[in-house]
Amino acid sequence: MKKVSSLCLGVAIGAVAASQLPANASNPTSSFTLNPFITTQAGRSVITGTVFVAAHRPIADVWVELLDDFNSTITRMKTDGSGRFTFNNLINGNYRLRVLPYGTDYKEKIQDVTLVSVSPVAGRPGADRQNIDIFLELNTRAPVGPFAVGGGVIFAQEVPAEAERLYLEGIRFLREKNEKEGLARLKRSLEVFPTYYLALDRLGGEYAMRGNKDRSYWEAARLLLEKAVEVNPRGINSVFGLGWTQYQLGMNAQAVASLERAASLNGKAADAFLWLGKAHLRLSAVDKAEVAFKRANELTKGKVAEIHKFLAKIYGDQKRYREAADELELYLKTQSDIKDDTEIQELIKKLRAKATG
């Protein structure tokens, strides 16, 4: 990779204003937004709630899994922009909610829920609706940033004390949802020490998450993450973050190269394979996309609806109708809130008919 000049890096660090976005801006990697206003159906129960972090702030775009009382995952979804989640059409019983805040500085949390429906009218089915607030605890030992897709080789670096102080202050401010001060401290740490890997990785990741509001954030993130990868070529999170950012910028060939590299650094990084599949599709490399999506599906144990939807599209375009129908059925099974459920069911019927016709 070409060396990024100090001038270009300085432009990246100063390219965007740190105070323009709200503290709970949604993560653009989320594939869908949940509707928190789902009414309880007769005879069926609902678990809904909100995930909070410090200062009672809701957190968007984190995974919430619904487990049965044998700790098997039934389904999962991401919180919406208000930190809310909803699981509907449930029967009575004991459940567990497991919050997986990947890419944040918070710990995984599990909370038990019991559904017991009572009908106000004899002979008619009842329903229970549980509203659960879940509060995440700070994981002070894991300042990993937005692109935490897997552990890599430990990277040792001699860092000036002033740069480290500014970096740690920046992380603290970000945890407290003070974005203006947090990003300012990270920028200052890089002014003191321009090749500070942790600061490059974290600031690049933070900028990348803001690109859906202002494209200049993605441009700045790309330069920062390119420099981070130059400093630490085996930094899996930076390599993945670079590929993800290149994809957002439409740099599809470069995104494929970076995401393939991320997948080779960590063969169990499901997100790397998922986004690699998307990048291959943009380049019309359908066979390679299918391989990547299948690997992502294997790693997530078939529980991510988005992957099934991509595979269904590939199989349908290739007239592999039976496989397309199978994937759409899995999509319905793993996606708990689908507005076009009836349309998809009709499409499945048509695909089955074509497969046997």
SELUMDO-520919 format. One line per field, with one value per residue: x, y, z of N, C-alpha, C in turn. Coordinates in steps of 0.1 Angstrom, whole numbers. Example, Ala and Ser with C-alpha at 12.3 -4.5 7.8 and 13.67 -1.06 7.14 Angstrom:
n_xx <- c(132:128)
n_yy <- c(-57:-22)
n_zz <- c(78:71)
ca_xx <- c(123:137)
ca_yy <- c(-45:-11)
ca_zz <- c(78:71)
c_xx <- c(132:129)
c_yy <- c(-33:0)
c_zz <- c(78:79)
REM end
This chain:
n_xx <- c(8:5:23:7:8:19:6:-18:-29:-32:-52:-73:-77:-86:-108:-136:-163:-165:-188:-213:-232:-258:-255:-266:-265:-275:-260:-248:-244:-264:-290:-317:-345:-363:-398:-412:-438:-456:-486:-501:-510:-540:-540:-513:-480:-458:-424:-409:-386:-360:-325:-300:-272:-245:-256:-283:-288:-301:-290:-282:-285:-274:-270:-297:-305:-330:-335:-344:-355:-335:-313:-310:-308:-335:-343:-330:-323:-315:-312:-332:-330:-337:-329:-346:-362:-381:-398:-422:-453:-451:-452:-464:-440:-406:-380:-349:-331:-304:-280:-257:-233:-215:-185:-186:-179:-190:-203:-215:-249:-273:-307:-335:-368:-402:-432:-466:-497:-529:-563:-589:-615:-634:-626:-614:-583:-555:-530:-496:-476:-444:-424:-391:-364:-330:-298:-266:-233:-201:-173:-143:-119:-118:-114:-124:-136:-156:-153:-151:-143:-129:-102:-67:-32:-12:-2:26:37:58:48:45:41:23:7:-6:-20:-38:-52:-64:-80:-97:-111:-124:-142:-157:-170:-186:-203:-197:-191:-179:-157:-144:-136:-121:-99:-88:-79:-60:-42:-31:-19:2:15:17:16:3:-11:-35:-50:-54:-69:-92:-102:-106:-125:-146:-152:-160:-185:-201:-205:-228:-243:-228:-208:-181:-170:-166:-146:-125:-123:-114:-87:-75:-78:-64:-39:-37:-36:-13:5:0:-2:-16:-37:-68:-93:-89:-83:-107:-125:-115:-121:-149:-155:-145:-163:-187:-180:-181:-159:-154:-137:-114:-125:-132:-106:-96:-115:-113:-87:-92:-108:-90:-73:-88:-106:-130:-145:-175:-188:-169:-170:-197:-199:-180:-193:-213:-197:-186:-210:-216:-197:-205:-196:-209:-207:-185:-196:-217:-202:-190:-212:-223:-204:-205:-231:-228:-210:-226:-245:-268:-286:-290:-310:-306:-286:-298:-316:-300:-289:-312:-319:-297:-300:-326:-322:-305:-322:-325:-348:-359:-339:-339:-365:-362:-344:-358:-378:-363:-354:-379:-382:-361:-363:-380:-399:-416:-428:-438:-447:-468:-466:-440:-445:-463:-445:-427:-444:-448:-422:-418:-436:-425:-402:-410:-424)
n_yy <- c(-12:23:48:70:104:128:152:144:128:147:162:143:140:165:169:168:180:174:176:174:154:135:118:92:83:62:30:25:-1:-17:-39:-36:-18:-18:-20:-5:-4:-26:-43:-64:-96:-116:-142:-145:-136:-109:-97:-68:-39:-18:-11:2:24:40:68:65:63:53:27:22:-2:-27:-62:-82:-112:-137:-163:-197:-217:-236:-223:-221:-203:-186:-165:-134:-98:-64:-35:-5:29:41:25:3:-29:-57:-88:-108:-127:-149:-178:-189:-191:-196:-173:-160:-130:-120:-96:-85:-66:-60:-44:-23:-6:-20:-46:-79:-89:-107:-114:-126:-136:-141:-153:-152:-157:-142:-145:-121:-129:-157:-187:-176:-169:-156:-130:-120:-91:-81:-55:-47:-32:-30:-26:-19:-27:-10:-22:-19:-29:-33:-13:-12:-1:7:-13:-41:-71:-94:-109:-101:-103:-93:-59:-42:-10:18:46:81:97:119:116:92:98:117:101:81:99:106:82:79:101:94:71:83:95:120:133:154:163:138:130:151:148:124:133:151:135:122:143:147:122:109:82:66:37:27:51:59:37:38:65:64:44:56:78:65:54:76:83:80:102:123:123:131:122:94:96:107:87:66:74:75:48:35:43:32:5:4:9:-13:-41:-65:-59:-68:-55:-29:-35:-48:-26:-8:-20:-21:6:14:0:15:38:31:20:-7:-28:-24:-27:-54:-65:-57:-68:-95:-99:-93:-115:-135:-130:-136:-162:-167:-145:-134:-110:-100:-119:-116:-89:-91:-108:-90:-70:-85:-91:-65:-63:-81:-107:-133:-161:-161:-144:-160:-180:-166:-156:-180:-189:-169:-174:-200:-194:-178:-195:-197:-178:-151:-130:-114:-126:-149:-137:-125:-148:-161:-143:-146:-173:-173:-156:-173:-193:-213:-225:-241:-239:-212:-208:-222:-206:-182:-191:-196:-170:-158:-172:-164:-137:-116:-95:-88:-69:-74:-100:-116:-113:-124:-150:-157:-155:-176:-198:-196:-200:-226:-239:-235:-249:-275:-277)
n_zz <- c(0:-8:8:31:30:55:52:38:58:78:66:66:93:100:85:90:110:145:160:149:149:166:198:197:171:145:136:103:94:101:90:90:103:133:141:168:176:176:179:204:195:195:217:214:225:235:236:244:244:256:251:271:278:295:316:311:283:253:231:198:171:181:186:197:211:213:235:242:271:271:264:237:206:194:177:164:165:156:176:172:160:184:203:207:207:195:200:187:185:204:225:258:284:295:288:275:272:253:250:226:223:200:188:205:237:257:279:273:280:298:303:321:311:316:302:307:298:304:299:297:291:294:278:256:239:257:261:268:275:278:288:287:302:295:308:300:310:313:296:307:299:272:248:220:197:167:147:156:148:155:172:168:159:186:189:195:204:208:224:227:259:261:238:244:267:257:239:256:271:251:245:269:269:247:256:274:258:249:221:208:224:227:200:194:211:202:177:184:197:175:162:179:177:148:137:155:162:176:179:152:143:159:156:128:126:141:125:102:110:108:83:69:74:64:37:37:60:55:36:51:70:54:47:72:81:61:67:93:86:72:92:109:95:101:116:122:127:117:90:82:87:68:44:46:46:21:5:11:-2:-28:-39:-52:-61:-46:-21:-21:-21:4:21:16:26:53:59:55:76:98:98:110:111:107:98:80:58:51:42:22:4:-4:-17:-38:-53:-63:-82:-99:-96:-91:-83:-65:-46:-36:-24:-3:11:19:37:56:65:76:97:113:121:106:114:106:90:67:52:42:25:5:-6:-15:-36:-53:-61:-72:-95:-109:-116:-98:-84:-63:-43:-39:-29:-5:9:12:29:52:56:64:87:103:105:125:122:96:71:46:46:36:8:4:11:-10:-31:-25:-30:-58:-66:-57:-74:-99:-95:-96:-119)
ca_xx <- c(0:13:24:-1:17:15:-3:-31:-34:-37:-65:-83:-81:-94:-118:-150:-166:-169:-200:-225:-241:-263:-248:-271:-267:-276:-249:-253:-242:-276:-297:-331:-350:-375:-410:-415:-452:-464:-496:-501:-521:-548:-534:-498:-474:-447:-414:-403:-378:-349:-312:-294:-258:-243:-264:-296:-288:-304:-279:-288:-277:-267:-278:-304:-310:-341:-332:-354:-350:-324:-302:-309:-312:-348:-341:-323:-325:-307:-320:-334:-323:-341:-324:-357:-363:-394:-400:-436:-459:-445:-461:-461:-428:-394:-371:-337:-326:-289:-275:-244:-229:-202:-180:-187:-171:-199:-203:-227:-258:-284:-318:-345:-382:-413:-444:-477:-509:-542:-574:-600:-627:-633:-627:-607:-569:-550:-516:-488:-467:-434:-415:-379:-352:-317:-287:-253:-221:-189:-161:-132:-107:-120:-117:-121:-141:-168:-151:-145:-147:-121:-88:-56:-19:-10:7:33:42:63:39:48:31:12:-2:-14:-29:-49:-60:-72:-91:-107:-119:-133:-152:-166:-178:-196:-212:-193:-184:-171:-144:-137:-130:-110:-87:-81:-72:-48:-32:-24:-10:14:22:9:15:-3:-21:-48:-57:-57:-79:-104:-107:-111:-138:-156:-156:-167:-198:-208:-205:-242:-248:-219:-198:-167:-166:-161:-133:-115:-121:-106:-73:-71:-77:-53:-26:-36:-33:1:13:-2:-9:-24:-48:-80:-104:-86:-85:-122:-131:-111:-129:-163:-155:-143:-176:-196:-175:-182:-146:-157:-125:-105:-132:-130:-92:-95:-123:-106:-76:-97:-113:-78:-67:-97:-115:-143:-151:-187:-191:-160:-176:-210:-196:-172:-203:-219:-188:-185:-222:-215:-188:-211:-189:-220:-202:-177:-205:-224:-193:-188:-225:-225:-194:-211:-242:-222:-205:-237:-254:-281:-296:-290:-320:-301:-278:-308:-323:-290:-288:-324:-318:-288:-306:-337:-316:-299:-333:-324:-360:-361:-330:-344:-376:-357:-337:-368:-384:-353:-355:-391:-381:-351:-367:-393:-409:-415:-441:-443:-447:-477:-460:-429:-452:-468:-433:-423:-453:-445:-409:-420:-443:-415:-392:-417:-431)
ca_yy <- c(0:35:55:82:115:135:162:138:123:158:166:134:142:177:170:168:185:163:179:176:142:131:108:79:81:47:24:22:-15:-24:-42:-33:-10:-25:-12:-8:-3:-38:-46:-78:-104:-124:-155:-145:-127:-101:-91:-56:-33:-8:-13:15:24:50:80:61:66:41:24:17:-12:-38:-74:-88:-125:-144:-177:-205:-220:-244:-215:-221:-191:-187:-155:-122:-86:-53:-24:5:42:45:14:-6:-42:-64:-101:-110:-140:-159:-186:-188:-199:-189:-169:-152:-120:-118:-85:-87:-52:-61:-32:-12:-8:-25:-60:-87:-89:-117:-111:-136:-130:-151:-149:-159:-150:-144:-139:-115:-135:-171:-194:-169:-169:-144:-127:-112:-82:-77:-44:-49:-23:-36:-16:-25:-23:-7:-31:-10:-36:-35:-1:-18:7:2:-25:-53:-84:-105:-106:-102:-103:-81:-50:-33:3:29:58:92:98:129:110:81:105:123:89:76:108:105:70:81:110:87:63:92:100:134:130:165:162:125:130:162:143:115:140:158:124:119:154:144:110:106:68:60:28:27:63:58:27:43:77:60:37:65:86:56:52:88:87:81:116:132:115:135:113:82:99:109:74:58:78:71:34:31:46:22:-8:5:8:-26:-48:-76:-54:-73:-46:-19:-41:-49:-13:-2:-27:-16:20:14:-4:26:48:26:15:-21:-37:-22:-33:-69:-69:-55:-78:-108:-98:-95:-129:-144:-128:-142:-170:-168:-131:-135:-98:-99:-127:-110:-77:-95:-112:-78:-64:-94:-89:-53:-66:-92:-120:-140:-173:-157:-138:-171:-187:-157:-156:-193:-189:-160:-182:-211:-188:-172:-207:-196:-170:-138:-130:-107:-135:-157:-129:-124:-161:-163:-134:-152:-186:-169:-151:-184:-202:-224:-221:-248:-233:-198:-209:-226:-195:-173:-196:-193:-156:-155:-178:-157:-123:-116:-85:-86:-62:-80:-115:-123:-112:-134:-164:-160:-157:-189:-207:-195:-206:-241:-244:-235:-260:-288:-276)
ca_zz <- c(0:-8:21:31:35:67:48:36:70:85:60:70:107:102:73:94:124:153:169:141:150:179:204:195:157:141:128:90:90:104:77:90:114:139:144:182:179:172:189:208:188:204:220:212:234:229:245:238:254:252:256:275:283:306:316:306:269:244:221:185:162:188:185:209:208:221:237:250:284:270:259:222:200:186:167:169:157:161:181:162:164:198:212:210:201:197:196:188:182:213:234:272:288:300:277:280:262:253:242:221:218:192:183:215:249:267:281:269:291:297:312:320:309:317:296:312:293:311:291:305:287:294:265:246:242:262:257:277:268:287:283:294:300:297:310:297:318:306:297:307:293:258:240:207:186:159:138:164:142:159:177:159:166:195:182:205:198:217:222:236:270:258:228:250:276:248:234:267:274:240:247:280:264:238:264:281:247:245:209:204:231:224:187:194:218:193:166:190:199:162:159:187:172:136:134:167:156:183:176:138:141:166:149:115:128:145:113:92:114:106:69:63:75:56:30:40:71:49:29:61:76:45:48:85:81:52:75:103:80:68:105:115:84:106:125:116:128:107:76:79:86:56:33:48:42:6:0:12:-11:-41:-44:-50:-63:-34:-9:-22:-17:18:29:15:35:66:60:57:89:108:91:117:112:99:91:68:47:47:33:10:-5:-10:-26:-50:-60:-70:-93:-107:-93:-83:-77:-54:-36:-30:-15:8:19:26:48:67:71:85:110:121:123:98:122:101:79:56:44:35:15:-5:-12:-23:-48:-62:-66:-81:-107:-116:-118:-89:-77:-50:-33:-36:-20:8:15:16:41:63:58:72:100:112:106:133:119:82:67:33:48:26:-5:3:10:-24:-40:-22:-37:-72:-68:-56:-86:-110:-93:-98:-132)
c_xx <- c(9:13:16:7:11:5:-17:-37:-39:-51:-76:-87:-89:-105:-132:-151:-171:-182:-213:-236:-246:-256:-253:-274:-266:-264:-254:-251:-255:-284:-311:-334:-363:-386:-414:-430:-461:-474:-497:-513:-528:-542:-519:-492:-462:-437:-408:-395:-368:-336:-305:-280:-257:-253:-278:-298:-291:-293:-286:-279:-269:-276:-285:-309:-321:-337:-343:-347:-339:-312:-300:-314:-325:-347:-333:-325:-316:-317:-321:-327:-326:-337:-335:-356:-377:-394:-415:-440:-452:-456:-456:-448:-417:-384:-359:-334:-311:-286:-260:-239:-216:-198:-182:-178:-179:-199:-216:-235:-269:-294:-329:-359:-391:-426:-455:-490:-521:-553:-585:-614:-626:-635:-619:-592:-564:-536:-509:-479:-457:-425:-403:-369:-340:-306:-274:-242:-209:-179:-149:-119:-108:-123:-115:-126:-152:-165:-144:-150:-139:-107:-78:-43:-17:1:13:39:46:55:43:37:20:2:-11:-24:-41:-58:-69:-83:-102:-116:-129:-144:-162:-175:-189:-205:-209:-185:-175:-157:-137:-130:-119:-97:-80:-74:-59:-37:-24:-15:3:22:14:8:10:-14:-35:-57:-62:-69:-92:-110:-113:-124:-149:-161:-164:-182:-207:-209:-219:-248:-240:-208:-184:-162:-160:-147:-122:-112:-112:-91:-67:-69:-66:-40:-25:-32:-18:10:12:-9:-18:-35:-62:-91:-102:-88:-99:-128:-127:-120:-144:-165:-154:-156:-186:-193:-177:-169:-146:-145:-116:-112:-131:-116:-91:-103:-118:-94:-81:-102:-101:-72:-75:-108:-129:-150:-163:-190:-182:-165:-189:-207:-188:-182:-210:-210:-187:-198:-221:-206:-193:-204:-198:-215:-194:-186:-212:-215:-191:-201:-227:-216:-200:-223:-238:-217:-215:-248:-268:-291:-296:-299:-314:-293:-287:-314:-313:-289:-300:-324:-309:-294:-318:-332:-310:-309:-331:-336:-362:-352:-334:-356:-372:-351:-347:-376:-376:-353:-367:-389:-371:-354:-380:-403:-408:-429:-447:-443:-456:-472:-448:-435:-457:-456:-427:-431:-450:-431:-410:-427:-433:-405:-397:-423:-422)
c_yy <- c(12:42:67:93:121:145:156:133:135:163:156:137:155:179:172:174:174:164:179:165:140:120:94:77:66:43:20:7:-23:-27:-39:-25:-17:-15:-15:-8:-14:-42:-61:-85:-113:-138:-156:-134:-120:-97:-79:-49:-23:-12:0:13:35:62:78:65:53:39:17:6:-22:-50:-78:-101:-130:-158:-184:-209:-231:-237:-216:-209:-193:-177:-143:-110:-75:-42:-13:18:47:34:3:-19:-48:-78:-104:-124:-151:-166:-184:-196:-190:-186:-162:-142:-118:-107:-87:-74:-52:-47:-20:-15:-13:-41:-67:-88:-99:-113:-121:-129:-142:-146:-158:-151:-153:-137:-133:-121:-150:-177:-187:-168:-156:-141:-119:-103:-77:-67:-44:-38:-30:-26:-24:-19:-20:-18:-23:-16:-38:-23:-4:-10:0:-11:-36:-66:-96:-101:-108:-104:-91:-72:-41:-21:12:41:69:94:107:123:100:88:111:112:84:86:108:94:72:91:103:78:70:98:115:133:142:165:149:125:140:156:133:122:146:147:121:131:153:133:104:91:60:50:28:39:63:49:32:55:73:53:46:74:77:55:65:92:87:94:126:124:118:127:100:85:101:95:65:61:73:56:28:32:35:9:-8:3:-6:-34:-60:-72:-57:-62:-34:-23:-42:-35:-6:-7:-22:-2:22:10:8:37:44:21:0:-30:-36:-28:-48:-73:-67:-65:-92:-109:-100:-109:-139:-143:-135:-149:-172:-155:-131:-122:-96:-106:-121:-98:-80:-100:-100:-71:-72:-92:-76:-54:-77:-105:-128:-153:-171:-151:-150:-178:-179:-157:-169:-194:-181:-167:-193:-205:-183:-183:-204:-186:-155:-137:-124:-117:-144:-149:-127:-137:-164:-155:-141:-165:-183:-165:-163:-195:-215:-223:-228:-242:-219:-198:-213:-214:-184:-178:-194:-178:-152:-161:-170:-142:-122:-106:-81:-81:-68:-95:-122:-123:-123:-148:-167:-162:-171:-200:-207:-202:-222:-246:-244:-246:-273:-289:-282)
c_zz <- c(0:5:21:37:47:63:45:49:78:79:65:85:109:92:78:108:132:161:161:143:164:185:201:180:154:134:114:86:94:91:78:103:120:141:159:186:174:183:192:201:198:205:218:220:228:240:237:248:248:258:259:279:293:305:310:291:261:234:209:179:170:187:198:204:218:222:244:263:284:264:244:216:192:174:173:160:163:166:171:167:178:208:215:202:204:192:198:184:191:221:248:274:293:288:284:268:264:244:239:215:211:188:193:227:260:268:276:282:288:307:310:319:310:311:301:308:301:302:300:301:287:281:254:249:248:257:268:269:279:281:292:291:304:298:309:306:310:307:296:301:278:250:225:195:178:152:146:158:146:164:167:166:174:189:193:198:209:214:232:247:267:248:235:260:268:243:244:271:263:241:258:276:255:245:271:271:245:233:205:211:228:211:187:201:209:182:172:193:187:158:167:181:160:132:146:162:163:180:162:136:147:159:135:116:132:133:103:96:112:92:63:65:67:50:33:51:65:42:39:68:67:46:61:86:72:60:86:98:76:81:110:105:89:116:119:116:118:93:73:77:73:44:34:43:27:-1:0:2:-26:-47:-43:-51:-50:-22:-9:-17:-2:26:27:24:49:69:62:70:100:100:98:118:102:91:79:56:42:37:21:0:-12:-20:-39:-59:-68:-82:-102:-106:-84:-76:-65:-43:-29:-20:-2:17:26:38:60:73:80:98:119:125:117:105:117:89:66:46:36:23:3:-13:-21:-36:-58:-69:-75:-94:-115:-119:-110:-79:-64:-39:-29:-26:-6:16:20:28:53:66:67:86:109:113:113:130:104:77:55:34:38:12:-7:3:-4:-33:-38:-30:-52:-75:-67:-68:-97:-108:-96:-112:-144)
REM end
